[in-house]
Amino acid sequence: LRSDKKLQMLTAQNISTPSYYTAEMLDFAKAMEVNSTLATLDLRGNALHGGIVGRLRRTMEEKRSVLPLPFDSKICFLMCNRRMPYHLQLPEVAQVCEVSRMFIGGSYSPLFMIFQFCGQPRLLQLDDEQMDPGPSETD
């Protein structure tokens, strides 16, 4: 999960995950934090520790609830935009040396807003009893 750049959906139903806190499940939850392509994670039918559920929920629903439009799709969109007749082209964001300034000046660009709108929402599927926040990681 840390290095996979293509996986968008992972279904792991009824795979007998341990209900106690293990190093492997913690490593899985940490890998989810850095993964930037997985949109759907289905763990229904598994007994998961509350601490692991909490980490997964924070990652999938709070920290990174929407995945950005893939880079190759952005390039394709920009190339198509440039091939349009000049009067039909959307204005591109001016090049900015400092990334933090791009969000200030570029936020009014139609292309920037389109790329934000095209982001894919993440979905974490758990059993109903796991949807409520469980015990902390130290239990």
C-alpha beads as a LAMMPS data file, in Angstrom:
LAMMPS data file: protein, C-alpha beads

139 atoms
138 bonds

1 atom types
1 bond types

-500.0 500.0 xlo xhi
-500.0 500.0 ylo yhi
-500.0 500.0 zlo zhi

Masses

1 110.0

Atoms # bond

1 1 1 0.000 0.000 0.000
2 1 1 2.869 2.381 0.653
3 1 1 4.233 2.186 -2.880
4 1 1 1.208 1.067 -4.924
5 1 1 0.114 3.875 -7.235
6 1 1 -2.728 2.055 -9.030
7 1 1 -4.833 0.225 -6.434
8 1 1 -8.129 2.078 -5.996
9 1 1 -10.305 -0.485 -4.210
10 1 1 -9.397 -3.113 -1.616
11 1 1 -11.991 -5.621 -0.411
12 1 1 -10.893 -7.748 2.533
13 1 1 -14.128 -9.152 3.929
14 1 1 -14.136 -12.026 6.429
15 1 1 -10.366 -12.590 6.385
16 1 1 -10.122 -13.326 10.114
17 1 1 -8.149 -10.274 11.146
18 1 1 -7.202 -10.331 14.833
19 1 1 -9.455 -8.383 17.180
20 1 1 -6.466 -7.420 19.319
21 1 1 -3.833 -4.791 18.601
22 1 1 -0.999 -6.278 16.488
23 1 1 2.092 -4.793 14.882
24 1 1 0.905 -5.999 11.459
25 1 1 -2.434 -4.198 11.739
26 1 1 -0.686 -1.068 12.990
27 1 1 1.649 -1.267 9.979
28 1 1 -1.403 -1.643 7.709
29 1 1 -3.027 1.450 9.251
30 1 1 0.208 3.431 8.833
31 1 1 0.486 2.323 5.201
32 1 1 -3.030 3.660 4.618
33 1 1 -1.897 7.074 5.871
34 1 1 0.640 7.437 3.056
35 1 1 -1.361 5.746 0.303
36 1 1 -2.693 8.321 -2.146
37 1 1 -4.724 6.153 -4.543
38 1 1 -6.920 3.788 -2.499
39 1 1 -10.448 5.187 -2.604
40 1 1 -12.450 2.287 -1.139
41 1 1 -11.452 0.047 1.732
42 1 1 -13.955 -2.674 2.615
43 1 1 -13.180 -4.492 5.875
44 1 1 -16.667 -5.746 6.694
45 1 1 -16.910 -9.081 8.466
46 1 1 -13.644 -8.646 10.377
47 1 1 -13.082 -8.183 14.091
48 1 1 -10.823 -5.128 14.294
49 1 1 -9.334 -3.503 17.382
50 1 1 -10.868 -0.133 18.206
51 1 1 -7.489 1.607 17.953
52 1 1 -6.989 0.325 14.398
53 1 1 -10.532 1.331 13.445
54 1 1 -9.878 4.804 14.857
55 1 1 -6.658 5.217 12.858
56 1 1 -8.334 4.057 9.644
57 1 1 -11.296 6.367 10.194
58 1 1 -9.034 9.372 10.834
59 1 1 -7.103 8.648 7.650
60 1 1 -10.047 7.860 5.375
61 1 1 -12.587 10.341 6.735
62 1 1 -10.648 13.228 8.279
63 1 1 -7.015 13.545 7.174
64 1 1 -7.478 12.619 3.526
65 1 1 -11.184 12.253 2.808
66 1 1 -10.799 13.084 -0.895
67 1 1 -8.153 11.799 -3.279
68 1 1 -6.838 14.289 -5.823
69 1 1 -7.456 13.866 -9.525
70 1 1 -4.660 11.610 -10.843
71 1 1 -1.675 13.446 -12.306
72 1 1 -1.989 11.822 -15.738
73 1 1 -5.645 12.910 -15.920
74 1 1 -4.630 16.490 -15.119
75 1 1 -2.006 16.427 -17.888
76 1 1 -4.552 15.023 -20.346
77 1 1 -7.061 17.721 -19.386
78 1 1 -4.468 20.475 -19.799
79 1 1 -3.351 19.126 -23.182
80 1 1 -6.955 18.997 -24.403
81 1 1 -7.515 22.522 -23.118
82 1 1 -4.531 23.786 -25.113
83 1 1 -5.846 22.146 -28.293
84 1 1 -9.152 23.999 -28.027
85 1 1 -9.663 27.164 -30.082
86 1 1 -8.183 30.088 -28.175
87 1 1 -11.552 31.669 -27.344
88 1 1 -12.759 28.378 -25.781
89 1 1 -9.655 27.642 -23.660
90 1 1 -9.829 27.902 -19.909
91 1 1 -7.149 30.169 -18.422
92 1 1 -4.282 28.255 -16.831
93 1 1 -2.769 29.042 -13.467
94 1 1 0.365 31.163 -13.797
95 1 1 3.556 29.437 -12.705
96 1 1 4.287 30.095 -9.057
97 1 1 7.655 29.440 -7.437
98 1 1 6.268 29.016 -3.931
99 1 1 3.646 26.288 -3.540
100 1 1 1.796 27.989 -0.681
101 1 1 1.127 31.026 -2.891
102 1 1 -0.501 28.833 -5.551
103 1 1 -3.497 28.204 -3.308
104 1 1 -3.979 31.928 -2.763
105 1 1 -3.600 33.120 -6.346
106 1 1 -4.642 29.931 -8.130
107 1 1 -7.824 29.327 -6.184
108 1 1 -9.751 31.536 -8.577
109 1 1 -8.563 29.681 -11.669
110 1 1 -11.273 27.568 -13.313
111 1 1 -8.767 24.761 -13.870
112 1 1 -7.763 24.707 -10.214
113 1 1 -11.410 24.496 -9.160
114 1 1 -12.123 21.750 -11.738
115 1 1 -9.208 19.686 -10.420
116 1 1 -10.489 20.099 -6.856
117 1 1 -14.028 19.154 -7.905
118 1 1 -12.812 16.027 -9.712
119 1 1 -11.236 14.594 -6.577
120 1 1 -12.520 11.161 -5.582
121 1 1 -14.096 10.774 -2.131
122 1 1 -12.740 7.964 0.042
123 1 1 -15.002 5.293 1.499
124 1 1 -14.273 3.111 4.525
125 1 1 -16.703 0.223 4.879
126 1 1 -16.900 -1.413 8.303
127 1 1 -19.491 -3.423 10.199
128 1 1 -22.131 -1.355 11.995
129 1 1 -20.695 -2.051 15.481
130 1 1 -17.271 -0.801 14.311
131 1 1 -18.588 2.500 12.969
132 1 1 -18.743 3.951 16.497
133 1 1 -15.408 5.063 17.945
134 1 1 -13.918 2.184 19.908
135 1 1 -11.363 1.897 22.683
136 1 1 -8.057 3.696 22.461
137 1 1 -4.852 2.206 21.060
138 1 1 -3.502 1.388 24.512
139 1 1 -6.326 -1.060 25.412

Bonds

1 1 1 2
2 1 2 3
3 1 3 4
4 1 4 5
5 1 5 6
6 1 6 7
7 1 7 8
8 1 8 9
9 1 9 10
10 1 10 11
11 1 11 12
12 1 12 13
13 1 13 14
14 1 14 15
15 1 15 16
16 1 16 17
17 1 17 18
18 1 18 19
19 1 19 20
20 1 20 21
21 1 21 22
22 1 22 23
23 1 23 24
24 1 24 25
25 1 25 26
26 1 26 27
27 1 27 28
28 1 28 29
29 1 29 30
30 1 30 31
31 1 31 32
32 1 32 33
33 1 33 34
34 1 34 35
35 1 35 36
36 1 36 37
37 1 37 38
38 1 38 39
39 1 39 40
40 1 40 41
41 1 41 42
42 1 42 43
43 1 43 44
44 1 44 45
45 1 45 46
46 1 46 47
47 1 47 48
48 1 48 49
49 1 49 50
50 1 50 51
51 1 51 52
52 1 52 53
53 1 53 54
54 1 54 55
55 1 55 56
56 1 56 57
57 1 57 58
58 1 58 59
59 1 59 60
60 1 60 61
61 1 61 62
62 1 62 63
63 1 63 64
64 1 64 65
65 1 65 66
66 1 66 67
67 1 67 68
68 1 68 69
69 1 69 70
70 1 70 71
71 1 71 72
72 1 72 73
73 1 73 74
74 1 74 75
75 1 75 76
76 1 76 77
77 1 77 78
78 1 78 79
79 1 79 80
80 1 80 81
81 1 81 82
82 1 82 83
83 1 83 84
84 1 84 85
85 1 85 86
86 1 86 87
87 1 87 88
88 1 88 89
89 1 89 90
90 1 90 91
91 1 91 92
92 1 92 93
93 1 93 94
94 1 94 95
95 1 95 96
96 1 96 97
97 1 97 98
98 1 98 99
99 1 99 100
100 1 100 101
101 1 101 102
102 1 102 103
103 1 103 104
104 1 104 105
105 1 105 106
106 1 106 107
107 1 107 108
108 1 108 109
109 1 109 110
110 1 110 111
111 1 111 112
112 1 112 113
113 1 113 114
114 1 114 115
115 1 115 116
116 1 116 117
117 1 117 118
118 1 118 119
119 1 119 120
120 1 120 121
121 1 121 122
122 1 122 123
123 1 123 124
124 1 124 125
125 1 125 126
126 1 126 127
127 1 127 128
128 1 128 129
129 1 129 130
130 1 130 131
131 1 131 132
132 1 132 133
133 1 133 134
134 1 134 135
135 1 135 136
136 1 136 137
137 1 137 138
138 1 138 139
